[in-house]
């Protein structure tokens, strides 16, 4: 069964992804960024969001390293689609999915 945190994260991810898709449909991906810099207020919001998402990406990077998973797809999604990347990371994280981690002796042998 899906736990409550994963269910809520999944619903937010689904809703926000739909909203993102609608905005991209209306304005195009470049147009969304053009609107973000349309005036001082929207530039402030874009800058604030960029700072917050940078902090989230740092957390994701550290958490993914500890769990032995790649964070790159989620970082790329964050750069392109904002909070979709971290929401998807959290959704998958709640499922407890982990990639196999090489044994310490094998890590040194690869160098």
C-alpha positions in Angstrom: 0.0 0.0 0.0 1.1 3.5 -0.7 1.9 5.5 2.4 0.2 8.9 3.1 3.3 11.0 2.4 3.8 9.3 -1.0 0.1 9.7 -1.8 0.2 13.4 -1.0 3.5 13.9 -2.9 2.1 12.0 -5.9 -1.1 14.1 -5.9 0.9 17.4 -5.7 3.3 16.1 -8.4 0.4 15.2 -10.7 -1.4 18.5 -10.2 1.7 20.6 -10.5 2.8 18.7 -13.6 -0.6 19.3 -15.2 -0.3 23.0 -14.3 3.2 23.2 -15.8 2.1 21.4 -19.0 -0.8 23.9 -19.3 1.5 26.9 -18.9 4.0 25.5 -21.4 1.1 24.8 -23.8 -0.1 28.4 -23.5 3.2 30.2 -23.6 5.9 27.7 -24.7 8.9 26.8 -22.6 10.8 29.9 -23.7 7.6 32.0 -23.2 7.2 30.9 -19.6 10.8 32.2 -18.9 10.0 35.4 -20.7 7.0 35.9 -18.5 9.1 35.3 -15.4 11.1 38.4 -16.3 8.2 40.5 -17.5 8.5 43.0 -14.6 10.3 43.5 -11.3 7.7 41.5 -9.3 7.9 38.4 -11.5 11.7 38.7 -11.6 11.7 38.8 -7.8 9.5 35.6 -7.7 11.8 33.9 -10.2 14.9 34.8 -8.2 13.3 33.6 -5.0 12.3 30.3 -6.6 15.8 29.9 -8.0 17.4 30.3 -4.6 14.9 27.9 -3.0 15.3 25.3 -5.7 19.1 25.6 -5.5 18.9 24.7 -1.8 16.5 21.8 -2.6 18.9 20.5 -5.3 21.8 20.6 -2.8 19.7 18.5 -0.4 18.7 16.1 -3.3 22.4 15.7 -4.3 23.4 14.7 -0.8 20.4 12.5 -0.2 20.9 10.7 -3.5 24.5 10.1 -2.8 23.7 8.5 0.6 21.0 6.3 -1.1 23.2 5.3 -4.0 20.9 6.7 -6.7 21.6 9.2 -9.5 20.3 12.7 -9.0 21.1 13.9 -12.5 17.6 13.3 -14.1 16.0 15.2 -11.2 18.4 18.1 -11.4 17.8 18.4 -15.2 14.0 18.3 -14.6 14.4 21.0 -12.0 16.3 23.2 -14.4 13.7 22.7 -17.1 10.4 22.4 -15.2 11.1 23.7 -11.7 9.5 21.8 -8.8 8.6 18.8 -10.9 12.2 17.5 -10.4 12.2 17.6 -6.6 8.6 16.4 -6.4 9.4 13.4 -8.6 12.5 12.7 -6.5 10.5 12.7 -3.3 7.8 10.5 -4.9 10.4 7.9 -5.9 12.3 8.3 -2.6 9.2 7.5 -0.6 9.0 4.2 -2.6 12.4 3.4 -1.1 13.9 2.7 -4.5 17.7 2.4 -4.4 20.3 1.6 -7.0 22.9 -1.0 -6.1 26.0 0.5 -4.7 29.4 -1.0 -5.6 31.3 -2.6 -2.7 34.1 -0.3 -1.3 36.8 -2.6 -2.7 35.4 -2.3 -6.2 35.2 1.5 -6.1 39.0 1.8 -5.7 39.6 -0.8 -8.4 37.8 1.4 -11.0 40.2 4.3 -10.7 
